[in-house]
Amino acid sequence: MTRTVLAGERSFAVVPDATRTFDALIVGRAVDELTGRPPLGPARVAARLRGVSPEAPEEGRRFAASGGRGGTFALSGRPAEAFPDLDLNPHTVDLVVTAPGYLDTPVAVPVPQGAAFPLPAVSVPLRRDAVTLKGRVTTGVPAAPVAGAQVELVAPPGLVGFQAPLAFRHPAATGVTPTPLAPTGANLELSDDVHPGARRAPLERRAGLAVDSIVRFGSGARAEFAILAAIEGPADLSRPGAVLLRAGLRFAHRRDDGPARRVAPGAPGAPAQLSGDAFAGDRVAAVDYAGLLPDGGPVLLDDPEPSRREYLTVRRAAAQTDANGDYRIAPVGRAAALTVRVVPPLGPAPPDVNHIVSYENRENVLNLRV
């Protein structure tokens, strides 16, 4: 059967040489973890067979992935080629499912030995990125700003934010341990700018560094901590070289912004624990005892897998109003609704306020009166 294909100003007669039929292997549906409803935009899915390098020859042809409206997605292929030894061995397919406005969601799908396809449908709860809650606290008529009022989230309990997104997924019960990180050694100036996602940082010197050293890049709101996976360059660490990082940097850092510094961990405090799993990309997590984590202080996510341990700076879900009565709490998330309490510097506190989070808006505005 011949068909005509138009390309620019030319037409070509095409005769199919061979027809390949793909079977549905894994099918599923993504839904919002808070509402149970499918995302408005189309779902997207990527897949790899666990234990096989995605860079291996022909590996990109093992699966054909497709996503559609209503959160639906499918992985198709030829079973005998996708799982050539399935009669003898089980497998695991690692999916990453996402949709516009959601974080990448990892899902492990077991493929039993001798499985029939398609496998039972998979339901994937997608997670929203965090937002900012801000507003003004006022009192009286006409309204006057209230400075020094404490605004805090009291429900859901145990929510804490982080200054930067998590680099790794962490299971429930992972320890979140307050850990002072004190600068030590000489400044380690960048020899070139680095960009978000970079896992290699060029340095003017690497003095005092070793594998598993902790280095602080940036300062203020863009400070972040990286654990070294390897060191590149001359054996003389006082000379220029580079360091390879266990995870990609979250922020851009310019050569002229200031030095990097090696930091050394001090005595750890009492740990909190994650109340549920946390994803790579999460900026908010739920813990059992948020009061154990110091606002603005570094913590160690003490993952059971040592290669996934990481240091982050805590942002407690509370803020104090400034001279204009303004407050800002960031990041907030992991909930459909928040209960907000405001405690003025003088006088009784008003009733708590419930706020429905709008994840479509990066900044949620909630003005409060006392």
NORPEBEL-V822722 format. One record per residue. N is the residue number from 1. RES is the residue in one letter. PHI is phi in whole degrees, 0 to 359 (none if undefined). Layout:
# NORPEBEL-V822722
n-><N	N>
res-><RES	RES>
phi-><PHI	PHI>
This chain:
# NORPEBEL-V822722
n-><1	2	3	4	5	6	7	8	9	10	11	12	13	14	15	16	17	18	19	20	21	22	23	24	25	26	27	28	29	30	31	32	33	34	35	36	37	38	39	40	41	42	43	44	45	46	47	48	49	50	51	52	53	54	55	56	57	58	59	60	61	62	63	64	65	66	67	68	69	70	71	72	73	74	75	76	77	78	79	80	81	82	83	84	85	86	87	88	89	90	91	92	93	94	95	96	97	98	99	100	101	102	103	104	105	106	107	108	109	110	111	112	113	114	115	116	117	118	119	120	121	122	123	124	125	126	127	128	129	130	131	132	133	134	135	136	137	138	139	140	141	142	143	144	145	146	147	148	149	150	151	152	153	154	155	156	157	158	159	160	161	162	163	164	165	166	167	168	169	170	171	172	173	174	175	176	177	178	179	180	181	182	183	184	185	186	187	188	189	190	191	192	193	194	195	196	197	198	199	200	201	202	203	204	205	206	207	208	209	210	211	212	213	214	215	216	217	218	219	220	221	222	223	224	225	226	227	228	229	230	231	232	233	234	235	236	237	238	239	240	241	242	243	244	245	246	247	248	249	250	251	252	253	254	255	256	257	258	259	260	261	262	263	264	265	266	267	268	269	270	271	272	273	274	275	276	277	278	279	280	281	282	283	284	285	286	287	288	289	290	291	292	293	294	295	296	297	298	299	300	301	302	303	304	305	306	307	308	309	310	311	312	313	314	315	316	317	318	319	320	321	322	323	324	325	326	327	328	329	330	331	332	333	334	335	336	337	338	339	340	341	342	343	344	345	346	347	348	349	350	351	352	353	354	355	356	357	358	359	360	361	362	363	364	365	366	367	368	369	370>
res-><M	T	R	T	V	L	A	G	E	R	S	F	A	V	V	P	D	A	T	R	T	F	D	A	L	I	V	G	R	A	V	D	E	L	T	G	R	P	P	L	G	P	A	R	V	A	A	R	L	R	G	V	S	P	E	A	P	E	E	G	R	R	F	A	A	S	G	G	R	G	G	T	F	A	L	S	G	R	P	A	E	A	F	P	D	L	D	L	N	P	H	T	V	D	L	V	V	T	A	P	G	Y	L	D	T	P	V	A	V	P	V	P	Q	G	A	A	F	P	L	P	A	V	S	V	P	L	R	R	D	A	V	T	L	K	G	R	V	T	T	G	V	P	A	A	P	V	A	G	A	Q	V	E	L	V	A	P	P	G	L	V	G	F	Q	A	P	L	A	F	R	H	P	A	A	T	G	V	T	P	T	P	L	A	P	T	G	A	N	L	E	L	S	D	D	V	H	P	G	A	R	R	A	P	L	E	R	R	A	G	L	A	V	D	S	I	V	R	F	G	S	G	A	R	A	E	F	A	I	L	A	A	I	E	G	P	A	D	L	S	R	P	G	A	V	L	L	R	A	G	L	R	F	A	H	R	R	D	D	G	P	A	R	R	V	A	P	G	A	P	G	A	P	A	Q	L	S	G	D	A	F	A	G	D	R	V	A	A	V	D	Y	A	G	L	L	P	D	G	G	P	V	L	L	D	D	P	E	P	S	R	R	E	Y	L	T	V	R	R	A	A	A	Q	T	D	A	N	G	D	Y	R	I	A	P	V	G	R	A	A	A	L	T	V	R	V	V	P	P	L	G	P	A	P	P	D	V	N	H	I	V	S	Y	E	N	R	E	N	V	L	N	L	R	V>
phi-><none	258	228	257	243	266	222	66	261	245	235	232	271	243	245	302	273	205	246	247	254	260	263	289	260	229	236	190	215	264	224	293	295	268	248	77	264	290	292	289	272	291	284	232	220	235	213	212	277	298	91	239	295	295	272	296	305	67	295	294	255	295	235	246	252	215	228	215	291	71	78	282	209	210	242	235	166	259	310	292	269	289	226	295	244	295	295	251	224	281	220	229	254	265	261	233	247	206	203	306	91	237	285	296	247	280	221	261	250	286	244	294	304	70	299	259	245	287	292	306	301	257	254	242	280	271	245	283	288	287	232	251	249	215	170	227	255	228	211	78	228	292	295	239	294	249	271	78	280	264	245	214	272	250	206	299	286	84	281	227	254	232	295	225	294	298	273	227	278	231	282	305	78	298	289	242	252	302	219	300	235	260	301	211	79	280	300	236	294	293	265	199	293	236	246	305	93	295	247	227	236	280	234	292	208	234	304	81	266	207	304	79	298	251	238	266	250	77	210	60	292	251	286	209	245	235	259	279	261	195	235	249	116	299	297	285	289	280	264	298	188	211	238	261	256	294	218	293	293	272	240	280	226	272	304	270	283	138	283	279	220	289	234	242	288	263	293	287	267	292	277	269	228	297	280	209	290	231	264	299	100	297	246	223	219	257	234	286	226	297	296	281	256	283	298	81	258	283	227	259	278	273	298	301	267	305	289	254	286	206	249	222	257	281	236	295	278	202	203	248	288	271	298	268	81	275	225	209	241	211	268	230	170	64	206	282	219	237	256	247	242	239	242	287	294	225	85	287	277	285	300	298	242	265	231	278	284	258	282	287	253	298	238	263	258	226	273	233	237	234>
